[in-house]
Amino acid sequence: MSVIYLDNNATTRIAPEVLQAMLPWLGERYANPSSVHHFGQQARHAVETAREQVAAAMGVRERQIVFTGSGTEANNLAIRGVLAARPGKRHLITTAVEHDSVLRPAQQLEREGCRVTYLRVDALGHLDPADLEDSLNDQTALVSIMHANNETGVIFPVEKIAALTAAKGIPLHVDAVQTTGKLRDASGHSPLNLADVPVDLLTASAHKSHGPKGVGILYLRRGTRLRPQVLGGHQERDLRAGTENVAGMVGAGLALELAMRHLDADFARVAALRDRLEDGICSRISIARVNGDRAARIPNTTNIGFEALQAEAILMLLSNHGVCASSGSACSSGSLEPSHVLTAMGIDRRVVHGAIRFSLSRFTTEAEIDRVLDLMPGIIERLQALQR
């Protein structure tokens, strides 16, 4: 049975070119890039080339890019690192719909005596910048807000948010894990024009853009104070200790370069396939409803709720037919708790419990979408019949 993979917000297939570029650094070119001998310096050159590729895609300088072990680590470094560097300020602002890699550090900081403000969103998943403006104060050490939500795909107004934080001299961290390599600013860089938009820290993850797992990216604006959270070596300009994952970094650099090369064509084609899937499900299944704004979102994501059904049951029946989808964040898999994102949006719990996220990629085909559309009505009818 072939696999139809529609869980690309959890992870993506490594592009064949990326895998080939990584293989030598997993085999015969195994040296430590911190070694001074020629063998080691070959690895150092590979790491710095990857850094240049990431910087070019983002439109920033190479020294502003820090590699980490994951997007989660990059978020932790950004949040805890800034708070540690500003001990006189003990107020963090974030949103109620962030990924757990932001929410859990925020909750831990609360336990350590920090005050945290969780901004609300409306029924479409939108954030009101006025709420942020009202929450800023002299004790605010950092604002941490995602660029696009990983469950609904809804995009937040980062440019407006950045203008507010910059006016107050407060650092802004943007979790751009779901938008880097998927969105392009008018400047031609992904996901924002960081030369003009005053974002101080921005995080990304290679495996969301057809790169390898185990590589995170942190952009750090010049002059932003950050205290390292992993100690033990001088790697990454003393900001993240540990022997570099050379193969992973090589893969990350090429993956982002390829994502930018394909972005314009991929955006239109993937969005069309997403809409085909979404419209087809909603037209064939009366209880289906889309969660979140259908306009201001990333092109590959749809979140559809099926009232009075259980997402786990839908996902299992889809999986039996080789279809991979999700009920939300991959980091929350196995949890029976309803989505905190959809709950924060005020969506009826009967819909929340039956919400499925489909997320596409450049490798998704029209035939795969049609196969899912053929399967979904029967799956929903079967589950409804069991409730009668």
WOCORFEN-V261841 format. One record per backbone hydrogen bond with DSSP energy under -0.5 kcal/mol. NH is the residue of the N-H (numbers start at 1). CO is the residue of the C=O. E is the energy in kcal/mol with one decimal. If there is no record, write none. Layout:
BEGIN
NH | CO | E
NH | CO | E
END
This chain:
BEGIN
4 | 322 | -3.4
5 | 3 | -0.7
6 | 4 | -0.8
6 | 324 | -2.4
8 | 359 | -2.0
10 | 7 | -1.4
11 | 7 | -1.4
12 | 207 | -1.8
15 | 210 | -2.1
18 | 15 | -0.6
19 | 15 | -2.2
20 | 16 | -2.2
21 | 17 | -1.8
22 | 18 | -1.6
23 | 19 | -1.7
24 | 20 | -0.6
25 | 22 | -1.2
26 | 22 | -0.6
26 | 23 | -1.5
27 | 23 | -0.7
27 | 24 | -0.6
29 | 24 | -2.7
30 | 28 | -0.8
35 | 32 | -2.0
41 | 37 | -2.3
42 | 38 | -1.5
43 | 39 | -1.1
44 | 40 | -2.0
45 | 41 | -2.3
46 | 42 | -1.8
47 | 43 | -2.2
48 | 44 | -2.4
49 | 45 | -2.2
50 | 46 | -2.1
51 | 47 | -2.1
52 | 48 | -2.0
53 | 49 | -2.0
54 | 50 | -2.3
55 | 51 | -2.6
56 | 52 | -2.5
57 | 53 | -2.0
58 | 54 | -1.9
59 | 55 | -1.4
60 | 55 | -2.4
64 | 61 | -1.8
65 | 62 | -1.8
66 | 64 | -0.5
66 | 218 | -2.7
68 | 216 | -2.3
74 | 70 | -2.0
75 | 71 | -2.5
76 | 72 | -2.3
77 | 73 | -2.9
78 | 74 | -2.4
79 | 75 | -2.6
80 | 76 | -2.3
81 | 76 | -0.7
81 | 77 | -1.4
82 | 78 | -1.6
83 | 79 | -2.2
84 | 80 | -2.3
85 | 81 | -1.3
86 | 82 | -0.8
86 | 83 | -0.6
87 | 84 | -0.5
89 | 86 | -2.1
91 | 139 | -1.2
92 | 115 | -2.6
93 | 142 | -2.1
94 | 117 | -2.9
96 | 119 | -2.5
98 | 95 | -0.9
102 | 99 | -2.2
103 | 99 | -2.4
104 | 100 | -2.6
106 | 102 | -1.9
107 | 103 | -2.6
108 | 104 | -2.4
109 | 105 | -2.4
110 | 106 | -1.9
111 | 107 | -1.8
112 | 108 | -1.2
113 | 110 | -1.9
114 | 109 | -2.8
115 | 90 | -2.9
117 | 92 | -2.7
118 | 116 | -0.5
119 | 94 | -3.0
119 | 117 | -0.7
122 | 126 | -2.1
125 | 122 | -1.9
128 | 120 | -0.5
129 | 127 | -0.7
131 | 128 | -1.5
132 | 128 | -1.0
133 | 129 | -2.5
134 | 130 | -2.1
135 | 131 | -0.9
135 | 132 | -1.0
136 | 132 | -1.2
140 | 137 | -1.7
141 | 91 | -3.1
142 | 91 | -1.1
143 | 171 | -1.9
144 | 93 | -3.0
145 | 143 | -0.5
145 | 173 | -2.4
147 | 175 | -2.6
148 | 175 | -0.6
149 | 154 | -2.5
153 | 149 | -1.7
155 | 296 | -2.3
156 | 147 | -3.0
158 | 156 | -2.1
161 | 157 | -2.3
162 | 158 | -3.2
163 | 159 | -1.7
164 | 160 | -1.6
165 | 161 | -2.3
166 | 162 | -2.6
167 | 163 | -1.7
168 | 164 | -0.9
168 | 165 | -0.5
169 | 165 | -0.6
169 | 166 | -0.9
170 | 165 | -2.6
171 | 141 | -0.5
173 | 143 | -3.3
174 | 201 | -2.7
175 | 145 | -0.7
176 | 174 | -1.1
176 | 203 | -1.8
179 | 176 | -1.1
180 | 176 | -2.4
181 | 183 | -0.5
182 | 179 | -2.4
183 | 179 | -2.2
185 | 189 | -3.2
188 | 185 | -2.4
190 | 57 | -2.5
194 | 58 | -0.6
194 | 192 | -1.5
196 | 193 | -1.5
197 | 193 | -3.0
198 | 196 | -0.6
199 | 197 | -2.8
200 | 172 | -1.5
201 | 172 | -2.1
202 | 219 | -1.7
203 | 174 | -2.2
204 | 217 | -2.3
206 | 215 | -2.1
208 | 205 | -1.4
209 | 206 | -1.8
211 | 206 | -1.4
216 | 68 | -1.8
217 | 204 | -2.6
218 | 66 | -2.7
219 | 202 | -3.4
220 | 64 | -2.5
221 | 200 | -3.1
224 | 221 | -2.2
227 | 81 | -1.6
228 | 226 | -0.5
229 | 239 | -0.5
231 | 229 | -0.5
238 | 234 | -1.0
238 | 235 | -0.7
239 | 235 | -0.6
239 | 236 | -1.7
240 | 235 | -1.3
241 | 230 | -1.9
246 | 244 | -1.6
249 | 245 | -2.7
250 | 246 | -2.7
251 | 247 | -2.4
252 | 248 | -2.5
253 | 249 | -2.6
254 | 250 | -2.0
255 | 251 | -2.6
256 | 252 | -2.2
257 | 253 | -1.9
258 | 254 | -2.8
259 | 255 | -2.4
260 | 256 | -2.0
261 | 257 | -1.7
262 | 258 | -2.1
263 | 259 | -0.9
266 | 262 | -2.9
267 | 263 | -3.1
268 | 264 | -1.5
269 | 265 | -2.1
270 | 266 | -3.1
271 | 267 | -2.2
272 | 268 | -1.9
273 | 269 | -2.0
274 | 270 | -2.8
275 | 271 | -2.5
276 | 272 | -2.1
277 | 273 | -2.4
278 | 274 | -2.7
279 | 275 | -3.1
280 | 276 | -2.0
281 | 277 | -2.4
282 | 278 | -2.4
283 | 279 | -2.1
284 | 280 | -1.4
285 | 281 | -2.0
286 | 284 | -0.5
288 | 285 | -1.4
289 | 305 | -1.9
291 | 303 | -3.4
292 | 290 | -0.6
293 | 124 | -2.0
297 | 295 | -1.9
298 | 153 | -2.1
301 | 298 | -1.0
302 | 358 | -2.1
304 | 302 | -0.5
304 | 356 | -2.9
305 | 289 | -3.2
306 | 354 | -1.4
307 | 287 | -1.2
307 | 305 | -0.6
308 | 350 | -1.5
309 | 306 | -1.8
311 | 353 | -3.0
314 | 310 | -1.8
315 | 311 | -2.9
316 | 312 | -2.1
317 | 313 | -2.0
318 | 314 | -2.3
319 | 315 | -2.7
320 | 316 | -1.9
321 | 317 | -0.6
321 | 318 | -1.3
322 | 319 | -2.0
323 | 318 | -2.5
324 | 4 | -2.9
324 | 322 | -0.5
325 | 323 | -0.6
326 | 357 | -1.7
332 | 329 | -1.6
333 | 330 | -1.4
335 | 332 | -2.0
343 | 339 | -2.1
344 | 340 | -1.9
345 | 341 | -1.2
346 | 343 | -1.5
347 | 342 | -1.8
351 | 348 | -1.4
352 | 348 | -2.5
353 | 349 | -2.3
354 | 351 | -0.9
355 | 352 | -1.6
356 | 304 | -3.0
357 | 326 | -3.8
358 | 302 | -2.6
358 | 356 | -0.6
359 | 6 | -2.3
359 | 357 | -0.5
360 | 300 | -2.5
364 | 361 | -1.6
369 | 365 | -1.7
370 | 366 | -2.4
371 | 367 | -2.0
372 | 368 | -2.0
373 | 369 | -2.3
374 | 370 | -1.8
375 | 371 | -1.7
376 | 372 | -2.6
377 | 373 | -0.7
379 | 375 | -1.9
380 | 376 | -2.5
381 | 377 | -2.6
382 | 378 | -2.2
383 | 379 | -2.0
384 | 380 | -2.5
385 | 381 | -2.3
386 | 382 | -1.4
387 | 383 | -0.7
387 | 384 | -0.9
388 | 384 | -0.6
388 | 385 | -0.9
END
